[in-house]
Amino acid sequence: MTKRRSTPDRQESKLPRILLIGANGQVGWELRRTLASLGEVIAASVEGGYGPIVDLLDKGLLAKLVEESRPDAVVNAAAYTAVDKAETDRDVARRINADAVGELGTLLAERGIPIVHYSTDFVFSGQASRPYTETDNAGPLNVYGETKLGGELALLESGAPCLIFRTSWVYGARGANFLLTMLRLFREKDELRIVDDQIGAPTWSRMLAEQTALVLYRVLRGDLDLKQVGGLYHLTGSGEVSWFGFAQAILEQSGANCHLIPIHSSEYPAPAKRPAYSVLDNTKFRETFGLYMPDWKESLDQCLELIPC
């Protein structure tokens, strides 16, 4: 058999370069793993360490990052998520959640680079009695929700090819979240009072990252045209539960001995008002991409297997 010789014009296939912003957050940390199967990941964060430093408060630094990294796609997992603190720190929250997102969109629109961005159930007022769809009117109750909605609008208006995934009640084995807080308090307290009149859908950060990678893979291959399927999608764990019910499920798996007491939101005052009902309808995501998010309880059980309770 004659061995085929390589020709000078034959080039090795180039792996896609994916710029991940917010690589050290709980979603970003999971994305570093899932996106690695798609190509070269440039893991940017405000802390640095695993890649370049990016500070969304610095417009010039953001433009420099895009210019130097030369990405084929961007995933923005960075956000100002301190919901209560945002009520008094609104300028910083708006800069990170809205203004910087719009600037990033403009930079990418000029280059035709696709971006995946995450938003929140807190863009809604919580007055619905059935899961919210992407076409329902937004009505945020707090600064955090306002700024995240502002980021959505700015990115859509920028003209960048984009996918915006609204999610909710994100938890995982890393970072600051309800799951890890409950596990810690179960060890420290004999009794806890948990809000029982706010309903949502817990979402495991790993499932969110895996679904993102599956969709982005098809975008990078050219199987999905964001001119046709780009825009807003809801992406959360399936089903719904109250914070009290969520805590109960965690307690059952932890084996801890702690008494949980359901309370009304008025008994746990907070600077930022929360929506009473913020369940999101995943139908559009499922029908467009053929992907399904498991029930929140199933994902919780899998996540807890990774955490020594």
N, C-alpha and C positions, 0 to 999 in steps of 0.2 A: 504494500500500500504506500502510495506516495504521500509524504508528509506535507501538509499545506503550509506554505510560508506566509508569514504576516507581511502585509504590504504597508508602505509608509503612510498611506492615508487611512489605515484602519486604526481606530482609536478605542481605547478601553471605555466602557460605559461609565459615565460620571454619576456618582451617588448624589442624590438631592441634598442640599444644605438647608437645614431647618433652624431658624432662629427662634429659640424658646426664651421668652421674657417672663421673669418671675420664677426662675428655675428652682428656687429654694422653698417655695410655698408648698402647702400640702398637696395641691393639684400639680404644681410644677415638678415636685419631686417624683410623682408617679409618671408624669409625662416624659421625664428624662429616660425612663426605662422603656416605655411603650414606643416613643418616637425613634429610639435608637435602632429599631428594626427597619426603619424606613430610609435611613441615610445618616449623614453627619449632623449631629445636634450641636449647635452653638448655644450653650446654657448660660444665659445672661441673668444676673440678679443684682440687687442693690448691694449685697454683701460680697459678691465676687466669690472666689474660691474655686469654682468648677469651670469658670469661663469669664468672659468680660463683665465688667461692672456697668450697670445701667441704672440711672436714677431718673424716673419719670418726671421729677420736678425740674430736670435740666433738659430743655428743648434741644440745645446744641448737642448734648451727649447722645440723645436718641437718634438724631440725624446721622451722627458719626457712626453709631453702631450699625445702622442699616447700610450705610455706605461701605463700611469696612468688612462686614460679614457677608455681603453679597448673597443673601438667602434666596432659595427657590420658594420658600413659604415661611410664614411667621405664625407662631402660636403665642398669644398674649395671655398668660396666666397671672399677671401682676394686677393687684387691685388694692385699694384702701378698704379694708373690711371691718374696721373697728366701728360697728354700727352706732353705738352710743357716743363714742368720742367724736364721731363725725358731726354731731349736732353743734359742737362748739369749734370744731376744726374744719369747718366747711370749705375754706379756701384750698386747703391741702387736699381734701377729699375730692373736690371738683377738679383740681389740677390733675390728679392721678387717674381718677375714674372717667373723666369726661374730656378735658382739654388735650391731655397727652394721647388719648385714644384717637381723637380726631386728627391730631398732627401725624400720628403714626399712619393712619389711613391715607392721608394726603401723600406722604412719602412713598407708600406702597402703590397707590393709584398711578403715580407717575411712572412707575417701573412695571406695572402689571403683575405685582406679586400678591398671591392670595394670603389671607390672614384668617385664623380662627381666634375668636375672642369669646370670653365668658361673661355672662350677665346673671341676673338674679330674679327670683320670685318677688323680691321686695319692690319691683316696679309696679306692683298691683296694690290696690287698696284693701283687698281681703274681704270685700263685701259680697263676693260671688257665693253661690251654693253648689257650684259644679266646677270641675277643673278648668282653669284658664287656658284659652287657645292663643295663638300668636296674633290673631286679629282682634282680640279684646282690647278695649281702651285701657291704657295704663293710668295709674293714679297713685303714685308713691306717697307714703305717709311720713317718710323721714328723709333726712339729707342723703343718707347712703343710697336709698332707692332713687332719689332725684338725680344724683350724680351718675349712677349706673345707667339710668335711662338716658341721660345726656350723652354718655359714651356710645350707647347704641345708635342714637340718632346721628351723632357726629361721624361715626364710622360708615353708616349707610350713606350719608350725604357726601362723604369723601370720594366716592366712586371706586374705592378699592374692591377687588373681588373678595368677598368675605362670607364667613359663616359665623353667626352669633348664637352661641348656645346658652340659653337661660337655664340655670340650674337652681337647686335649693338644698338647704340644710346639709351642707357638705361636711363629711367627717372622714377620718382615716386613722391610720396607725401613727401619724406624724402631725405635728403642728398643734395649734390651739383650736379645739373643736369640742362639741358637746359630748361625744363618746369618751374622749380621754379625760374630760373634766368629771364626768360621772364616775368613771373607774377610780379616779383619785379620791373623790368625795365619799364613795362607798367604803373606802379604807379608813377615812378620817371621821365619818359621821355615823351615828346610829339612826338618824332620821333626816329626811330631806323633803322639802316642799317644792313641788314641780308644777309649773303651769299646765293646765289641762284644757284650755279653751283656745289654743292656737293650733291649727291643723296644717300639716305640710307633708312633704315627701323627703325623707332622709336619702342622701345620695353618697355612695362610697366614692371617694376620690379616685380609687383605682379603676372602678367601672367607668367613670367619666373619662379618664385618660385613655382607656382601652377603646372606647367608642370613638373618641377623637382620632386616634391613630388609624382605626379602620376606615373612617371617612376620608381622612387626609391622604391615605395611601391611594385611594381611587382618584382624588384630585390630582395628585402628583403624576399618576399614570396617564392622566388625560381621559379617564373614564367618566368623570363628572365635570360638567361645564358650569362654573359658578355664575355665568351670565344667566343660566337657566334655573339653577337650584340654590343660588346664594341667598343670604338673608337670615332671618330670624327662625330659630328652632327652640323648642323646649326639650330638655334632656335631663331627666331626674330618675331616681328610683321609682318603680311602679308602686301603686297603692298609696295609702295615706294613713297618718297617725298623728296624735297630739304629742307634745313634748313629754307629757306624763307617760303616755303609752310607749314612747321611744325609750324613756328611762327604765320602764318596767322590763322591756325586752332585753336591755343591756344587763339589768340586775339579774334576771333569770339565768343568763349565760355566765355571769361572773362568779356566781356562787357566793356572793357577799351576803352579809346579814344586815340589811339596812331597810328601815320602814319608809315607804314613799307615801306622801300625802298630796292628793291633787288639789290645786288651788286655782283661783280665778286670776287673770292678768292684773286686775286692780290690786291684788294682794302682793304683787311683785313689781312695783313701779320702776320704770326705767326711763332715761332721758329720751330715747327714741321709741316712738310708737311702732308696734309690729302689726302686720296684717293678721286678722283672725283666721283667715282661710287663704292659703296661697299654694294650693295644689296645682301643678301644671300638667296639661294634657300633652302627652308625647306622640300623639297620633301622626302628626305631620312628619316628625323625624322617622318614625317607623315606616311609614308608607313611602317616603322619599328614598331612604337608604337601605330599607329592608333589614334594619337592626332593631333589637328589642332589649330594653333595660329590665333586668330581673326585679322581682318584688323586693322592696326595701329590707324586709326581714331576712330574706335569703342572702342578700349581700352583707347584712350585718353579721350573720352567723359566720360567713366566710372571713370577714375582716377580723372578727374576734378570735378566730383560730390562729391568727398571726400575732396576737398580743397576749403576753403573759398576764392574766388577770390577777 
